[in-house]
Amino acid sequence: MSQPEIIDFEIVKDCGWMELKLANGAILRVKVEPSAVAYAGNDPNTGLPIFSIQIGAIVQLAKVPRELMRRPGQGEQAQGAYR
C-alpha cells in the first residue's frame, strides 16, 4: 500500500485520566484523545498491519500550590503569555 488510508474509529474503552504529581507540588490531570487512525500497510518481515495514530492531550490543573500562583501581569512573563 503506497498511501496511508484514514480509517473511521470509535472509542470502545476509555481508561480515563492520569494524574501527574510534579516536583514543585502541582498536580496535573492528563487525558489522551485519538483524533485520527491510518492504516499504512503491512510489515514486510512479519506481515502484521501497521497503524499510525494521531493523538492530542487534554491537560487540567488539579492542584496548584499557592507559591506558584502569580497575579496577572506580574512575574516572569509580564510582557505577555505568548512570544
N, C-alpha and C positions, 0 to 999 in steps of 0.2 A: 504494500500500500504506500503510495508516494506522498499523499497529503493526509494529515490527521483529520479524522471525522468527528465532529462535535456530536455528542450523544446526550439525549434527554435523560434526566435522572430525578429521583425522588429520595428524600431522606427517610430511611426506614427506621433507624435507631439514632437518637441523639444522646450523646454522652454528657452533654451539659457544659457547665462552666468549670474552668480550672482556677484555683486561687494561687497567686504567687506572692509570697512574703519577701519583700526586698530588705536588704541590709540596713536601709535607712528607716525601717519601721512601716513603710507604706505597704498596703495590700492591694494588689490589682486582681481583677476578675477578667479572664480571657476566654473567649469562645471562638473557635474556628468555624467559618462558614464556607462551604464549597460554592463557587459561582459557575463553574463550567467543568465538564469532563470531555476528554477527547480520546478516541481510540487511535493509536499510532501504528498499528500493525502487530507483527509477532516477532519475538526474539529469534534470530536465526539459529542460535545454539540450542535453545530449549523448546521453541515452538510456543511458549507462553505468550498470551496477549500483553501488549504494552499500553498502559493508560497514562495520560497526563491529566492532572487535576489542578485547576486554578482555585486558589483559596484566598480569603480575606480574614482578617481578625477583628473582632469586636472587643474593645478594651474599656473596662469601667474601673473607676477608683472606688474600692470598697472601704478603705480606711486610709486617712492621711493624717500623720502626726502633726500637731499644731505647729511645731517648729519648722515644718516645710511650707507652711502657708505664707503667702505674701499678699499685701494689698495690691490691687490693680495699679499699674504704673510705677511700681517700686520694684527694686531687686535687680537681678542680673539682666533681665530682658526688658528694661524700661523703654527702649526705643520702639518696641512693637513685638507682637507674638511671632511674626514670621520675617524672614530675611530673604 
